[in-house]
Amino acid sequence: MPANRLVAPALSRRSMVELAALLGAAALAPTTLAGCDNADDALALTATDLTAPAREAAPFSINGEDPYAVLTGEQARSASYALTSNLLRICSQADRTKDERANTFISPLSILFALALAQNGAAGTTLNELAAVTSLSTDELNSYLGTYARYLETGDLWGAGFDGLGDSEDGATTSLHLANSIWIRETNSLKVSDDYLATCANELDASVFSASFDATTIGDINTWVDKHTNHMIEQLISEIPDTARLYLINALAFEDAWEEPYEEASVEDAIFTCEDGGTQTVRMMYSYENTYVENEQFQGFVKPYADYRYTFVGLLPREGVSLTDAVVALDGPGLEALLHPVVNAEVNAGLPKFKLEYQVEFTDTLRALGVNMAFDPELADFTPMGTDENGPLYIGQVLHKTFIDVNEEGTRAAAATSIGMEAGASAPMDEPVIYNVILDRPFAYLIIDNHVGLPVFAGTMLAIPEA
């Protein structure tokens, strides 16, 4: 197919790929995420929407694989936990070098979707380095993430709803919403592959826009992000470099109520002790939970959201173990094993109320994971994505922005990631063992898709942000 058939012509310059991601926040038990449908036609954008022609540029059909098998397969599952542990370790260490009380909050799922948009356009060593981070080939990544996106739309894990005709009988996954988009500069020098756009549009459900990359495009991108994070992240970018050629963006929003909200009498003032010995007065929410987890470094509890589709996992380092050391020791297999419940154990839990905004430039993190070629203006190979007369496309910036609000009723969170391209009955049980896990000192936490065992968010809390 001819390259760039879908892109309106305009100006040129050296090329860059930019990646941006948004992450979520806590909220009341919604039945839907208002304003978070995937359709972009209601948005007042100046950019030209090329999504429909992009999807028509190449045939697409679902491969017929069992969605449950795809989403719970050992390889994909291991990949998601490896990415989560790697990102949490590197980001929290980097944050703490800047501030001993710095908190970290990321969405490995949002980052994975943004990386998938880049990996689909990479070749050679550039592709190999990205695939080493995601731990999946491009085809495996598309199958996994494409299946997950359709699962969120249909609420169906068994394939019956994957017919393009609408929601399955038990409805869509309304607590979590995600969207992907590709933004292309209108310029004569840039030729973007129709095959690349068709693959991303069809397999990863990405919208495609061409735009002038001026102030109106900044507004359009931020409007798109604001909508798809349900207004939790209003601004992702503030400027567009002259060298920017494409933006690859994922936005994600999560809102869910606790299965058992906290009663007023269960919330009290408590002291939170930071690792430097300083103390804070916090509002501690107390509960009794049926699921206890542990390993050599952590003790934790699992608190379910409504209908048990998603769960919050609070992880407290054991006495004498610092949060930093505990996180460093937690690799992918270790994290997955940690989340297996201890049999016949329950827990008195304490979770502080908190609200947090977080933003990070991800280039150094990806370099620490072995991605180097993609950032090199001379050596990066994104030719399957496209070409520019002024030089090869390369990743110029990776932005990740998140928000979370945890309170008595539930959790509300959002994330956005942007990559910018420049050119039977059981036997009776004994009485359960009761553990105490009160998060009154630095802790780690995750939000997990309980149906498929997928980490959606992960963070470390060294100090409770002031309200």
N, C-alpha and C positions, 0 to 999 in steps of 0.2 A: 504494500500500500504506500502511496506517496506520503512523505513526512509532512507534518504541519498543516494538513488539509483543513484541520478544525480551528486553526489559530488565525485571528485577524492580524494583518501586518501593522508594523509601526517602527519604533526606533531600535537601537542596538547598543552593545558594550560587552565587556568581558563577563563571562557567565558565572553564576553562583547558585547553589541549592540551599535553601533555608528550611529548617524543620522547626515547627512549633507545636506545643501540646498544652492542653488545659486539664485541670483536675478538680475534684469536687468538694462538697460541704454538707453539714448535717441539717436535717429538716423534719417537719411533721409527716406523719403517715400519709403520703399522697396516694391516690389511686392512679394518677397519671402524672407525668412530668409535663407541666403546662408549658407550651411553646417549644417542646423538644421533639416534634415530629421531624422526620428526616427531610421532608420536602423543603426546598429553599425558594420556591416560587413566590411565597408570601413576603419574602424579604425585599425591601426597597434597595436594590443594589445597582450601582452604575456599571458593574462588570457584566460582560456577556456570558450567559450560561451556555456552556457547550456540552453539558452532561448527556443529553439525549443523543446528539450525533456521535459522541464518543462511544456510547454503549452500542450504537448501531454499526460502528466501524469494524467490528469483529464479532463473529457468532459466539454465543456463550450458552452453556447448558450445565446444570448441576451434575456432578459426576456420579451421583447415585450412592455415594458412600453413606454409611450409617452415621448420622450426626453425633450420636452418643459415643460411638467408637472413635470418631475423629477428635472430639473434645476431651475425652478421658484417656486417650491412648498414652502409653508410657512415655514415648518420645516427646510429644507436645507438652505433656504435663511436666516432665523433667526440665524442658526448655524454659517454661514459664517460671518455675521456682528458681532455676539458676539465674535467670535475668533479674528476678526480684532481689535475690540475696546479693548479687554483684552490684547492682545499682544502689541498694540501700547502704551497703558497706562503703562504697567509694564516695557517695554523696555525703553521708553523715560524717565521714572522716574529713572530707574537704570543708564542710560547713564548720566543723569544730576547730579547724586550724584558724578560722577567721574570728570565731567567737565561741568561748567555752560553753556558753549556754544556747548555742544555735540549735534550732529544731530543724528536722528534715521531714518532708512529706512529698512523696512521689506517686505517680501512677504508672507502674510497669506496663499495664495494659495499654494506656495511651501512648507511651513511648514505643511499645512494640508495633502498634499500628502505624505510627509515623515512620519507623525504621522500615516497615514493610513497603511503604510507598517508595522509599529510597532504594531498597534492595531490588525491587522489581525493575529499576532503571539502571542497575549496575552490571559491570562485566569484569572479567579478569580478577586481578588481585583485590581490586576495590570490592567486588562481589564477595570474594572469599572472606575478607575481613568482616564485612557486615554479617555474613552468614555465620561466622564464628561467634558473634555476639548474640544473635537470635537463636543459635543452635539448631536452626532448621533451614533446609533448602528453600529456594523461592517457591517452588510448587507446594511444599509442605506448609510453608508459612501462609500462602494464599488459601489453601484448603482449611487450615485451622482457624484463621481469623475470619475468612469469609463465612464459614459455618457458624462461628460464634456470633457474627453480626446478624445472620439470618435467624439464629436462635433467639436473640434479643427481640427481633421483630415479631416472631411467631409464638414464642413461649414454648416451642415444641422441640423436644430432644430426640424424637424418634423418626423424623422425616416426613410425617404425614402433612405437616403444614408448609413444607418447602415446595409449594407449587405456584407461588407468585400470586395467589388468589386472595391473600389476606391472612388475618390471624388464625391460629389454630383454635380448637375448641376451648382450651383453657386460657387463651389470651396471651398477649405479649408480655414481655418482661418489663413492666412499667417502672421499676425502681432504677434501672440503669439505662442510659441513653448514650449512644456514641455516633459520631459522624466524621467522615473524612473529606478532605477537599484538596484539589490541586489548583493553584493560581499561576497563570502563565502571563509573562509580560508580552504585550503586543509590540513586536519588533520584527523587522525584516530579517535580521541576522540570526534569529532563533528558529530552529526547526525541531519541533517536538514530535516524537514518533506516535502515529495513530495507534499502533499496536500497544505501546506502553499505556496510553490513555485508556484504551478499550479494556485492557487487563485490569487496571486499577478501578475503573468505573464499574465493570461487571463483577469482578471477583472480590473487591474490597469495598464496593458500594460507595466509591468516591465521587463527589461532584467535581465538575471541571469548569473553571472560569478563565476567560481571557480578560486582561485589564491593563490600564495605562500605567500602573505602578507609580501613581502620583498620590496626592493627598486623598483623592476620592477612593483609591484602592486601600489605603490604610483604614479609612472609615468602613469600607465594605468588609474587609477581613475581620475587623473588630466587631462589626455588627453580626457577622456569621458566627464568630466565636461566642459572643454574648448570647445569641439564641440557643446554640447547641450546648452551652453549659448552664442553661436555664437561668441566665443573668447572674451567675455567681462569679464569672470572670468577664469583666466588661471590656478590658483592653489587653491584647496580647502583644501587639507591635505599636511603636510610636513613630517609626521612620522606616523608609525603604532605601537601602543603598543603591547607588547608580548601577552597581555591578549585579544586583539581584535579577535573576531571570525566572525562577519559579519558587513558590512556597508550597511545601507539602505539610498539610495540617491535619491533626486529629483533635477533636474536642469530645469531652466525656463529662456526663453529669450523673450523679447518684443522689437519690433521695429516698429514704425509707424510715419507717417507724420501728421501734423495738417491738418484738413479740410481746414483751411485758414491760411497758413503760415504767419509769421510776415514779413512785408515789412521793408526795411532798415530804412525808415523814422520813423518807429514805435518803434525803439529801441534806447534808450537814456541812458546816465549815470544818476544814481539816488542814493540817500542815503538810505541805509538800517540801521535801528536802532535796536541794540540788546537790550535784556531786562536789561542788566547791564548799559545801557546808551551809550555804545560804538557805533561807527558808521563805516560803510563800504561803499565804492563806488562800485556800482554794475551796470551791464547792464540790464535795465528794459525793458521788452517787453510789449508794450501796445496794447490793442485790445478792441473791443466792442463785448460782448457776449450776447446771447439771453436767457441764463438760469442763474437765480439768486437763491441762497439757503440761508437759515438762520435758527437759533434757538436762544435761550437766550444767548448762549456763542459765537457763530460764525456767520459771514457773509461770503458768498462765491460765487464763479462763477464756471461754468462748461464749459470747452473748449473741443470741440470734435476733435477726430482724424479723418482721412480720412474715409469716408463712415459711420461715426457715430457709428461704432461698439464698439469703446472704447472711453472713455472720461477722461480728467484730471480734477480733482476737487481741487480748491485752497480754503483753509479755513482760514480766518483771524479772530483772537479773537476780540471781540468787545472792544472798548476803555475801559480801566480800568480792563480788564480781562487778566490774564497772560495765556500764552499758556499751561503751566502745569495744571492750574486750569480748563481750557476749555477742555483739553483732559481727565482729571480725571472724569469730569462730563458727558463724552460721552460714554454711554453704548451701547450695541448692538442695541436695539430698537431705541435709540436716534440717533445713526448714520444712521440707515436706514431711519428714518423719516426726518433727516436733508437733505438727498439727494433728497427729493421730491421738485421739482421746485416751487417757488412762482409764482402764476398766474399773468400774465400781468406785469412782472418785467424784466428789462434788466440791464446790468451792464457794466460800464467802468472798465476794468480789467487791472491789472499790474502784470506780472510774471517775476521774475528775472531769468536770465540764471544761470544754475548751473550744476556742475558735482560732484558726490559724490560716494565714495567707503565706504562700511560699513561691519563690521564683528562682530559677537557676539557669545559667548558660551551660549547656551540656557537652561542649566540645572536649574539655579536659577529661570528663568522665568517659566518653567514648574512646579517647586516645588511651586512657588507662586500661581499657578493655581490648586494645589492639587495633582500633580503627585509626589508621594513619593516612593511607593512600587517598581516602575519600576527601580529605581536607587539603590535599596538595593541588594547587592550581595548574601544575604542569603534568602530573602523573595520574590524577583521578580519571577513572573510566566510567562515565555515565552515558556512553554512546547509545545503549538501548533506550535511554530516556529521550535523548535528543542531542543536537549539536548547535554550536553558536560560532559564527564567523570570527568572533573576537577571542576565542580560546575555549578550552574544554570546560564543561560543567564540573563544578566541585561543590562540596558542602562548605558554605561560608559561616553558618551560624546554626546552632541548635538551641531553641528556647523551650523551657518547660515551666509552666505556671500552674499552681494548684491552690485549692481552698477547701477547708473542712470546718464544720461546725457540729460538735457533739454535745447533745443536751438531754434533758429528761425524756423527751418524746422520741428522739431518734437521731439520725445523722443525715447531714446534707453535705455533699462534696462535689467538686468538679475539677477537671484537668484539661489542659490544652498543650499540645506539643507541635512545634513548627520546625521544619527543616528548610532552610533557605538555600537554594542552589544558585551559586554565582556561576558566568559562563559555566414352722412349728414353734410352741412355747419353750422358753429356756428354763433351765433349772433354777431354783430359788437362789438369790444372791445374798451374800452377807451384807450387813449394814455397811453403807458406803463410807469410805474415809473422807473426812471433811478437811479441805485445805483452806488457808487464808491467802488471798492474793489481792492486796490493796495497792493500787498504783499511786503511792505517796512519795515516790522518788523516781528518778529517770527510768523510762520504760520504752519499749517498742510496741508497735501495734500494726494490725493489718485489717483490711476488709476483704473478705473472700467470697467468691461466687460458690456457694455451698453445693450446688447441683453438679458442677464440673470440676471443683477444686482449683479454681483459677484466682490467683491474687490480683485484685483490682487496684488497691491502694496499699502503700506501706509507708511507715514513718517511724521516727524516733523523737521522743519528747524529753528534752533536758531541762526545760523550764516551762511553766504554764504561761502562755501569752496573756498579757493584761487585757481585760475586757475594754 
